[in-house]
Amino acid sequence: MSTKLKVAFLVTSLNPGGIEYYLLRFITHYQGEIDATVYCKSGKAGILHEKYETIGAKIVPFKLSFFNFIAYYKFYKELKRNNYDSICDFTGNFATLPLFSARFAGIKKRLVFYRGSSNHFKEDGLRLLYNNLMNYLIPHVSTYILANSKASLNFFFKNKWKDNSKYEVIYNGINASQFLSEDENLRNELKIPVDAFVTGHVGRFNEAKNHKTIIEVAVELCKKDSKNYFLFCGKGTDVFLRERVEQEGLDDQIKLLGLRKDVIKVLNTLNFFYFPSLSEGQPNALIEALIAGLPFVASNIEPHLETIPKSHHKQLIGPLDVQSALKKIIKTKENNTFSKSLTLKEWAIEKYNPEFLFKLFFEKL
């Protein structure tokens, strides 16, 4: 008889993103101890489907829309039939109805894990009413409410979560030895000179990642010096930024990589990391850049203030501040001592140790 913990995880899909990579790393870490089933609430799996199956996770597309109560009844029957030990939904307030189904199915441990610090939908009266109702009900149907930043709990629950054992912040964990196992870079592949100074960003193309500001910095930086290069890595960047790059005639210096599976090679190619997000839960890409030993500048939003030690908060600037970003990047390029002072590799490896952080999550399950 299997002694593995039988867990149902709920995500929107398995397309690349912070949630999906976090869960992939977590299940991999506990591969011999968790019997994981991942339900995709969009009704579709996604690009990371095969990676999850490789580590033994079962993938079940199961469409759960807001008002389809027949679907939630079917989901209740699905949970009842599988007799899970615990369930964790990563969709924030929209975990309420799935966890309500789980409660009736007799699942004793019901977790919701908030992975953002803002609403990720177009706000209008009806949607906000529904969202507020789900937010009110979620503490009544869950046994634990987790988040990957204090900023997230502050946004969704104000001061209600403080001094309440039901709520807990669990930061992202990254296995540095696995992540840093590759030491190759992409300079030859991308035809970037050895003596070029390369700045980069990693993140899918969407409003929260602030590509509108990033492309302005990239264009100005590359126009200043032909030895300045900029890499964009992330789904959609190769599509939505193409026209601007071509208009500026900077195809040789600004590289649009789109979605890459070899992010560590991208980071190994860089001299500097730029991350001016407008909103985050906890920035996985920024943490990976720190672990890779890159100097950085990022936006001064609350999740970044939590992620970066106070000694380096001077590297956090307004997300729309193009000129401050340029000054800091150029200063790093021209001042090797300053560049070295921005390296937080050892600190980040210890701070985001998965042995400790994943254990916190595992114990809740």
N, C-alpha and C positions, 0 to 999 in steps of 0.2 A: 504494500500500500504506500502511495506517495506521501511524503511528509512535507512536500513543498507548499508554501503559502499560495493559495489560489486567489488571484487578484484580477479584477476587471478594471481596466483603465479606459477613460473616455477622453477623446480628443476630437477636434473638428475633422481633421484629415491627417495624413502622414506626408504632406508636402513639407519641404525643408523650412524650419523655423526654430525659434528658441525652445518652445515646448517640445517639439518633436525630437530634437537632438538631446535635450535633457532627459526625456523619458527613455530614449534609446541607450544613453550612457548608464542610466540607473538600472534598467533591466539587464544590461550586459554585466554590470557590476555584481548583481545578485542572480546570475544566470542559473546557478545550481540550486537556488533556494526559492525562486518564485516561478509559479506556473502562471504566466501572464497572458491575458486576452485583451486585445486593444480594440475597442469599438470606435469606429469613425462615424461621428454624428451627421456628417454631410451626406452619408450614403455612398461615399467613394473613398478608396484607400489613398494612394498617392505615391510619389516618387520614392519614398523611403520604405515602401512595402517590403521589398526583398531583404533589406538590411534587418528589419525586424524579424522576418521569418528565419533568417540565418541564425539569430540568437535564440530561436525556439518560441518566439511569441506567436500567438494565434491572432490573425487579423480578421475582424468582422465588420464590414460596412453595414451600418444600421441607421437609417435616416430617422432623425428625431427633430422635427420642426416644432416651432413654438406652440401651436395650437392643435396639433394632431394627437388627440388623446387616445385614439385607437392604437397609434404607434407606441405610446407609452404603456398601454396595457400589454401589447406584445412584448415590449421590453421587460416589463414585470415578469411575464411568463418565462422569458429567456433567462433572467437572473434566477428565478425560482428553480428552473430546471438545472442550472449549472452549480447552484449551491456554493457561491463564492464566499471566501473568508472575509474579504473586504473589497471596497470599490473606491476609486479615486477619479473624480471628474476634473479636468484641467480647464474647463470653460467658464470659470468665474460664476457670476450670478446665474448663468444659464445652466448651471449644474442642479438647480433646485428641483425640477421635475424628475430628472433621472435619479437623484438621490431619494426623492419621495417614493419613486417606484421601488428602489432598493430597500427602503425602510419596510414597505409592505411585503417585500420578498423575504424579509427576515435577515438581511445582511447587517450584522451588528456594527461593523466599522465602516463609516461612510465619510469620505474625505472630499473636500473641495480644495483645489490648489489654484490660487490667483497668480497669474504670471504677467500681469500688466498693471499700470497705475493710471489708467484712463479707460473710458468707454471706447470700444472698438466697433462702433456701428454709427450709422448716420442718425443723429439725434433729432427726433420730432416728438410731438406730444404723446402719441400712442406708444412708441417704442420706449420712451422714458418712463411712462406709467407702468408698462410691463416690467421694465428693468428694475424700477424701484420696488415693485411688489415682490419680485424674485429675491432682491437683496434683503427685504424684510423677512422673507420666509426661510432663507438659506440657513440661518443659525438653528432653526427648529427641526430641520431634516438631516443635518450633518452632525457627526460626532467630533470632527476636527476641521478647522478652517486654517489653511496654510497659505503662505505667500512667500515670494522670493525677495521681497523688500518691505521695509516699514512703510515706504511711500505708497505701496499698493494697499496695505491695510488702512492707512490714513485716508486714502481716497475713497475706498469703498465702505469703511466702517467708522470714520472719524475717530472719536476717542473711545468708542465702545469696546475695542479689542484690548486696550491696555489693562494689565493686571487681571486678565481673563485667560485661564489655562486652556480654553478651547481654541484659542488663536495662537499661532506660532509663525515666526519668520524663519525660513530655512533657505539659506543662500545656495546658489548653484555650486555644484562640485565638478571639478575637472581633473581627470587623471593625467597629470603633467607628463609622466614617463611615457604613456601611450601617445599623447598628443605631440610630444617633441621627438618621437622616434624617427621622423623623417627630417633630414638635414639638407635636402636638395631645394633649389629655388627655380624660378621660371625665367630668369634673365635671358638665357640662350633661346628658349622657346619663343619669348616675346620680343626678341631682338633689342634688349635694353643694354646699353653699355655698362661695363663694369664700374666705371666712375660716375654713373648717374645717381642722382638723389631721388629716391622713389617714395612718394607718399601714397597711402592707400586707405580704402574703406571697405569693410565687409558688412553686407546687409542687403536683404531683398529690397526691391524698389517699392516703397510705399511712403505715404505722407509723413508718418511718424519718424522715419529714418532721415528725413530732411535732405533729400538729394538735390533739392532746389538750391540750397546754400552750398552743398558740397561741390556741385559742378561749377559754381561761381569761383570758389577757391581754387579748384583744379585748373580752370581756364587762366585765371590771373597768375597762378604759380608757374604754369608752363610757358606763358608769354614772357615772363620775366627772364627766363634762362632756358636755353635749349637742352640743358642737362638736367632739368627738372622733369620728372615723369609722375604720372598719377594712375593708380589702378583702382577700378571699381569691380568688386566681386559680389555677386548676389543675383538672385533670380530677377529678371526683368531689366537689369541695368544695361544689358547689351541691346535692348530693344528701345527703351524709352529715352535713353541719353544719346543715342546714335546721331540724331539730326543735329543736335547742338554741337557735338564734337566735330562733325563734318563741316558745319557752317563756320566754325572757328579755324578750320584747317589744322587741327591738332591730332589727327588720327595716329601719328607716329608716337606722340608723347602721352596721350590719354588712352589707356587700354581698358576696353569694356569687356570683361571676362564672362559676364553672366553667371549662371550657377556653376560652381566648381565643387567637386568632391574632395579636392586636395588643398583645403584651406591653409594647412600648415605650410605648404609650398608657396602659397600667395604671401603669407606673413614673412616667410624667409626671404622673399624678394624685396621687402620694404625696408626703408630706413626710418619711416615715421608712420604713425597711425592716427587718423583723424576721424572722430566719431561724435558729430554734433546733433544727436537725436533730439527730437522734440518731446518724445515720450518713450518710456521703457518700463519693463518690470524690473528685471536686473539684466544688464547688458552682457550676454554671453560672449559676443564678439569682442567686446572691450577686454574682458577678462582673459580671453585667449591671446589677445595682443600683448597684454601685460606678461603672461606666462612665456610668451615668445621673446620677451626682453625688449620690446619696442618702446621708444619714447613716444609720447602721445599728447594730444589735446582733445578734450571732449567738452560737451555742453554741461552747464552747471545745473542740470535738473536734479531733483531729489534722489532718484535712484543712483545717479553717478556719484553724488556726495557720499552715499553709503558705500559704494563700491571702491572708491579711491581713498587712501589714507589722508588725513587732514594735512599732513606734511606736503602733499602734492595737489591740494585744492587750487593752488594758483594756476594749474593747468586746465581748470574748468572755466569756461567762458560762456557768454551768452550764445545760444544756439544759432542766432542769425548774424553774429558778429564776424563778418568776413575778414576785416582788416586785422583784428586781434589774432585770428587763426593764422593768417599769412605771416604776421610778425613772429609768432611762436615757431612756426615751421621753419622760417628762414633763419631764425636765431639758432635753432637746433642744427641746421645744416652748417652754419658758419662757426659754431662753438662746440667743439668735441667734448669739453669738460661739462658744459651745460647738458649736452645730449646724454652723457653717462649718468648725470644726476637724476634723470627722468626714468631710469630703468628700475622697474619694480618686480623683476622676475622672481627672486627668492621669496619676497614678501607674498606675492600672489600665489605661488605654488603652495606655501604653507596655509595662507588664508582660505583658499578654496580647495583644500584637501578633501577628496571625495570619501575617504574612509570615515571621516567624522560627519560630513554633511549628508551623505547618502544614508548613513546609519540613523540619523535623526528622522528621516522620512520613512525608512524601513520599519522603525519601531512604532510609528503611528499606524502603519498598515497591519 
